[in-house]
Amino acid sequence: MYPRVVKPGLVLDERFEVERIAGRGGAGVVYRGRDRETGLPVAIKIARTTGVDDPRFAREIATLRALRHPAIVATCITAPSMTSPTW
């Protein structure tokens, strides 16, 4: 189970370290983080909904996975619910 409070320094899945909030919106909060295995920057999104069970969020994940651009962080892992956030 993942904590409901996300703070800088928190490590998710023994891999992704939260650095700071990158943005907030109606669907959730996005954090800037770092992949401790690769050293690359990551975006960690904590959805306010049920996560990937929400059709809108599922579409967002599918769209992001299809995009390839240097300014867009690649989607690498998704988790099913708020007790296990999506990043």
C-alpha positions as CSV (number, residue, x, y, z in Angstrom):
1,M,0.0,0.0,0.0
2,Y,1.3,3.5,-0.8
3,P,0.9,6.5,1.4
4,R,-1.9,9.0,0.7
5,V,0.5,11.9,1.5
6,V,3.2,12.4,-1.1
7,K,6.2,14.5,0.0
8,P,9.6,15.3,-1.5
9,G,12.0,12.4,-0.8
10,L,9.3,9.7,-0.8
11,V,10.4,6.7,-2.8
12,L,7.7,4.7,-4.6
13,D,8.2,1.1,-5.6
14,E,11.8,1.3,-4.3
15,R,12.5,3.1,-7.6
16,F,10.8,6.5,-8.1
17,E,11.8,9.4,-5.8
18,V,9.4,12.3,-5.5
19,E,11.2,15.7,-5.9
20,R,8.4,18.4,-6.0
21,I,4.9,19.2,-7.2
22,A,4.9,19.9,-11.0
23,G,1.2,20.8,-11.3
24,R,-2.3,20.3,-10.0
25,G,-5.5,19.9,-11.8
26,G,-9.0,18.6,-11.6
27,A,-7.9,15.0,-12.2
28,G,-5.0,14.9,-9.7
29,V,-1.5,16.1,-8.8
30,V,1.6,15.6,-10.9
31,Y,5.0,15.4,-9.2
32,R,8.4,15.7,-10.7
33,G,10.6,12.8,-9.7
34,R,13.6,10.8,-10.6
35,D,13.9,7.1,-11.6
36,R,16.6,5.9,-9.2
37,E,17.5,3.0,-11.6
38,T,18.2,5.2,-14.6
39,G,18.7,8.7,-13.1
40,L,16.1,10.0,-15.6
41,P,13.4,12.5,-14.7
42,V,9.9,11.1,-14.3
43,A,6.4,12.5,-13.9
44,I,4.4,10.8,-11.1
45,K,0.6,11.4,-11.4
46,I,-1.6,10.7,-8.4
47,A,-5.2,10.6,-9.7
48,R,-8.1,11.9,-7.7
49,T,-10.3,9.2,-9.3
50,T,-10.1,5.4,-9.1
51,G,-7.1,5.6,-11.4
52,V,-6.9,3.4,-14.4
53,D,-10.4,2.1,-13.8
54,D,-11.7,5.6,-14.8
55,P,-12.2,5.6,-18.6
56,R,-10.9,9.2,-18.9
57,F,-7.7,8.3,-17.1
58,A,-7.3,5.1,-19.2
59,R,-7.6,7.3,-22.4
60,E,-5.0,9.7,-21.0
61,I,-2.6,6.8,-20.3
62,A,-3.1,5.4,-23.8
63,T,-2.6,8.8,-25.4
64,L,0.6,9.5,-23.5
65,R,2.0,6.1,-24.3
66,A,1.5,6.8,-28.0
67,L,3.3,10.2,-27.9
68,R,7.1,10.4,-28.6
69,H,8.7,13.8,-28.0
70,P,11.7,15.0,-26.0
71,A,9.6,17.4,-23.9
72,I,7.1,14.6,-22.9
73,V,8.0,12.1,-20.2
74,A,7.4,8.5,-21.3
75,T,4.8,6.5,-19.4
76,C,6.4,3.5,-18.0
77,I,4.3,2.1,-15.1
78,T,0.6,2.4,-14.1
79,A,-1.0,1.1,-10.9
80,P,-4.7,0.5,-10.4
81,S,-5.9,2.7,-7.6
82,M,-5.3,5.5,-5.1
83,T,-3.9,3.1,-2.7
84,S,-1.3,2.3,-5.4
85,P,-0.8,5.5,-7.4
86,T,-0.2,5.9,-11.1
87,W,3.1,7.2,-12.3
